Amino acid sequence: MAASQSTKGEHGLVCWETYPSPYYTDTHRRFRAHCRAFVEKEVLPHIDKWSQDGDIPKSFYQKCYKSGLYSRCKRAFSQQQQQKKDPFLSIIFNEEFARAGAAGLLSAGWIHGLVVGPVLINGTPEQADLMRDVIKAEKFASLCVSEPGAGSDVKNIQTTARRDGDYYIVNGEKYWSFVF
């Protein structure tokens, strides 16, 4: 067998995880199996319809939480775990979801790196508590930074928001807004 063939996995991915390593453990192998089974059951049968509809149902995100995938993200970002953060978990997670050929799913659905993580790491305890419902997929969060006059320069943002009862009135312009 050619060298290039021996490094290819079942789905054409490089099988670096099969090489002996003190870093890649049985925990990683179990997590990969968990992610793969989740993708096969909850993503592959539906991804074409979601792509066609241009929408991923809220129930999918709730299944991610119930399966433990979102709690992994919360642990990865918790301040107590920063010294123990395991980059293999993110690699495995992204590889398995990428297997589905669902680039939009990865970019549209994984708020944890864009909004939740920075709030859990740098926010106040009160702000971190607000992320609980986002992690559970009971609520969605939005990242709205870029503006026509400021780009993503947060120091020069002009848009404001003021509370009006249970809602906020937003005044200004945004583009590249991500709602999850």
Legacy VTK file of the C-alpha trace (Angstrom):
# vtk DataFile Version 3.0
C-alpha trace
ASCII
DATASET POLYDATA
POINTS 180 float
0.000 0.000 0.000
1.315 3.465 -0.863
2.243 5.771 1.993
-0.478 8.242 1.071
-3.087 5.490 1.148
-2.030 4.283 4.574
-2.677 7.704 6.088
-6.203 7.991 4.745
-9.143 7.219 6.962
-12.511 5.785 6.134
-13.763 9.135 4.809
-10.559 10.371 3.213
-9.429 12.231 6.323
-5.848 11.948 7.455
-5.799 9.408 10.270
-3.338 11.168 12.532
-5.354 9.815 15.448
-4.257 6.251 14.655
-0.582 7.022 15.213
0.885 6.445 18.678
0.699 9.651 20.672
0.870 10.573 24.337
-1.628 13.349 23.530
-4.384 11.514 21.650
-6.122 9.334 24.225
-9.018 6.935 24.600
-11.084 9.929 25.730
-10.500 11.466 22.298
-11.436 8.233 20.549
-14.670 7.993 22.548
-15.480 11.625 21.800
-14.890 11.029 18.079
-17.219 8.018 18.164
-19.839 10.112 19.974
-19.572 12.975 17.459
-19.622 10.593 14.506
-22.721 8.776 15.768
-24.446 12.106 16.393
-23.632 13.373 12.886
-24.814 10.132 11.298
-28.110 10.181 13.211
-28.930 13.885 13.530
-27.154 15.613 10.622
-26.712 13.394 7.572
-30.410 12.481 7.176
-31.421 16.161 7.303
-28.573 18.263 5.903
-29.868 18.405 2.324
-33.281 19.653 3.466
-31.710 22.209 5.802
-29.491 23.454 2.980
-32.457 23.666 0.620
-34.617 25.456 3.216
-31.772 27.725 4.312
-32.653 26.967 7.922
-31.573 24.674 10.715
-34.395 23.977 13.181
-34.025 24.991 16.810
-34.651 21.365 17.786
-31.294 20.440 16.222
-29.412 22.785 18.539
-31.344 21.400 21.494
-30.318 17.870 20.481
-26.697 19.064 20.412
-27.064 20.269 23.984
-28.838 17.125 25.166
-26.161 14.943 23.579
-23.457 16.716 25.582
-21.802 18.492 22.662
-22.587 21.982 23.947
-21.590 21.217 27.507
-18.183 20.236 26.123
-17.932 23.730 24.713
-18.883 25.306 28.020
-16.220 23.290 29.847
-13.643 24.220 27.223
-14.244 27.896 27.886
-14.600 27.838 31.665
-11.905 29.763 33.500
-11.119 26.805 35.744
-10.374 24.674 32.690
-8.172 27.120 30.770
-5.002 25.383 31.933
-6.470 22.019 30.892
-8.065 23.078 27.608
-7.817 20.212 25.154
-7.497 21.379 21.531
-8.057 17.840 20.247
-11.727 18.077 21.277
-12.317 21.023 18.947
-10.387 19.349 16.142
-12.406 16.154 16.508
-15.695 18.035 16.749
-14.970 20.090 13.616
-13.690 17.105 11.625
-16.750 15.014 12.345
-19.207 17.782 11.498
-17.206 18.684 8.382
-17.587 15.063 7.246
-21.246 15.826 6.639
-20.265 18.339 3.965
-22.134 20.926 5.957
-19.913 23.988 6.004
-22.928 26.181 6.685
-23.784 24.081 9.710
-20.386 24.732 11.253
-20.404 28.435 10.479
-24.053 29.070 11.327
-24.474 26.919 14.351
-21.494 27.048 16.597
-21.981 30.241 18.550
-19.768 28.969 21.327
-16.534 30.219 19.835
-17.891 33.576 18.721
-20.089 34.718 21.571
-20.261 32.259 24.438
-16.522 31.698 24.854
-15.459 35.318 25.192
-18.326 36.020 27.598
-17.500 32.988 29.749
-13.802 33.887 29.802
-13.921 37.685 30.068
-17.426 38.556 31.216
-18.817 39.062 34.661
-20.471 36.150 36.471
-23.833 37.758 35.668
-22.992 37.885 31.956
-21.819 34.271 32.026
-25.157 33.272 33.565
-26.902 34.779 30.531
-25.113 32.251 28.321
-26.678 29.270 30.104
-29.859 29.476 28.012
-27.802 29.909 24.828
-25.768 26.791 25.596
-29.010 24.885 26.221
-30.340 26.239 22.885
-33.358 27.688 24.659
-32.365 31.163 23.478
-30.162 32.442 20.711
-27.435 35.050 20.845
-26.338 37.569 18.285
-22.945 39.014 17.454
-23.298 42.396 15.783
-19.977 44.194 15.593
-19.275 45.316 12.027
-20.568 48.725 10.955
-20.239 50.637 7.678
-18.193 53.414 9.331
-16.141 51.315 11.730
-15.779 47.849 10.250
-15.063 45.598 13.199
-13.283 48.319 15.183
-15.283 48.070 18.408
-13.770 51.302 19.758
-15.533 53.319 17.048
-18.918 51.606 17.037
-21.776 54.099 16.779
-24.812 51.834 17.152
-26.620 52.066 20.476
-29.304 50.027 22.195
-31.685 51.159 24.906
-34.023 48.999 26.893
-37.737 49.452 26.282
-39.672 47.103 28.556
-38.726 43.530 27.715
-36.964 44.538 24.499
-34.142 46.713 23.238
-34.456 49.456 20.654
-31.352 49.368 18.456
-30.341 52.538 16.614
-27.635 52.350 13.978
-26.393 50.148 11.163
-24.774 46.720 11.234
-23.610 44.244 8.657
-22.167 40.768 9.005
-24.492 40.107 11.905
-24.540 36.545 13.174
-27.660 35.315 14.929
-27.567 31.909 16.548
LINES 1 181
180 0 1 2 3 4 5 6 7 8 9 10 11 12 13 14 15 16 17 18 19 20 21 22 23 24 25 26 27 28 29 30 31 32 33 34 35 36 37 38 39 40 41 42 43 44 45 46 47 48 49 50 51 52 53 54 55 56 57 58 59 60 61 62 63 64 65 66 67 68 69 70 71 72 73 74 75 76 77 78 79 80 81 82 83 84 85 86 87 88 89 90 91 92 93 94 95 96 97 98 99 100 101 102 103 104 105 106 107 108 109 110 111 112 113 114 115 116 117 118 119 120 121 122 123 124 125 126 127 128 129 130 131 132 133 134 135 136 137 138 139 140 141 142 143 144 145 146 147 148 149 150 151 152 153 154 155 156 157 158 159 160 161 162 163 164 165 166 167 168 169 170 171 172 173 174 175 176 177 178 179
